[in-house]
Each structure stands twice: as structure tokens, then as C-alpha cells.
Amino acid sequence: MTGFRVTFDLKFSYPVTLPRVLRTGTAPAYITGRPGIKMESPHGSAGFRTEARPRLQWRVISTVALALSALVVAELSSHRIDQDTLRLVLRTTARTSALLFAAGFATPFWPRLKSYSDSLLLSFSFSQILHLIAIVWLVTIRNTQRALIDPPGLLAYTCVAVIVFRISCEQASRVSDGFRQLETVALYVFWLIITGAFAGFFPGIRFSGLHLSIVLFLCASLVIRLYSRMKMHRSWRPIETSSQP
């Protein structure tokens, strides 16, 4: 049977049967190592996509969701529910969202932490849902429904919806490369929005020492993501292809 051998700079190789590649368009995860890697065969170039998808860490998601819910309930029950209490909930959920997003944003290309990236992003989306409930509640009390028409806020929640939809489809193997690229754009757009908000570029959040720490944490997450992505692409680049009978 005709096949070819692919050698990586991680010093291992494995024979891949060409008929399977032509038939399915995929190669096992232990061969490709990452999605979208391109490898050359004697019959032309073929794009290989890994079949392995990180499983969601439901223990992490449930722990974060329960902790956030308990914190919000404690804040609401410690005082009578008024505008000040809801603003306290808004500050809490905004800060937890920023930290969870930064953690999930930074880790998708770390070999030891990438399995937690989607779980952290789902935890972040839960925090954003609590944040949205508090916004709607506050607007209802103040009878200022027009405040919901906030372009940066609407764009931010559109990005959150794209992120959650991609994770859901990823688990069901129904996500396309184009939608993955859209989600990548949504991640960077949301990073700009949340970093700008805590830096004081948007009204409603006062810049403080705590917010400076959050901004620095978000900037560090961007640096870590870009560096780990570049390092992963370099380490998994195929350096030799040769055919064998």
C-alpha cells in the first residue's frame, strides 16, 4: 500500500497510509499534533486536521458557576436590592469576567493548559450572563431602557455568543474552519473592549489601582497567547517528507 513518512522536529515519525488521507481528509491526532497543519506528500499537498478535541472540564465550570452564584446571592442578600447593590454585582461580575477571560484567552496553545481554555471561556460566559442580568435589572429599576442600546456592550455580547457557539459546535464536531477564524476575531475584539473598559476608555468604569492590575493581567494574557502560538507553530512545523513503497 502506498504511503509516506512525515518527520517532525520533535524527533519522531509515523507512516500514514495515503488512501485513508484521501478518503477522510484527516490524520490521527498523534500524527498531526494540531489542527490545520499542512504536510506535503508525493501526490501533492494535503491539509490534516486533528481528530482530538479537548474535553470540557465540567468540574472547573461547575465550581466557578457555583462560586459566582453564591457570591452574587450573598451580595444581594446582604443589603436591600437597590441601585447600589446592583452596581456592586456589576463590578464583581465585570472583574471576574475579565480574569476568567484572560485565563482562557492565554492558554489555548499551552500543551499542559489548553484542555482548560474552553472551560475557562465557558466559565467567563457564565459570569457575563450574570453581568447582563444585573444590567437589565438595574435598567429596569431606573426605568432607563434606552441605556441597553450600547454599541460596545452589544458588540461585546455578540463576541461572547460567537465564542460559546464555537465551543458548543467544537464538542459536536460541527464547526468549520471559517467559523473558527470568526471566533478568533471575536476573541481579539472582546479583548480590546474589556481592556479598554478597565483602562477607563468607556464610561461607567473608573480607572483605579485594581483596574490597572486587571489591565496588566489582560495585556499579559495577550503576550502569552501570541508567544505560545508562535512557539507551537515553530515546534510542529514538518521539516522532512519522504515517500516509501
Secondary structure, DSSP 8 states (H G I E B T S, - for coil): --EEEEEETTS-EEEEEHHHHHHHS---HHHH-STTEEEEETTEEEEE---------HHHHHHHHHHHHHHHHHHHHHS-SSHHHHHHHHHHHHHHHHHHHHHHHH-TT-TTTHHHHHHHHHHHHHHHHHHHHHHHHHHHHHT-GGGG--HHHHHHHHHHHHHHHHHHHHHTT---HHHHHHHHHHHHHHHHHHHHHHTT-STT----HHHHHHHHHHHHHHHHHHHHHHHHHHHT-EEEEEEE-
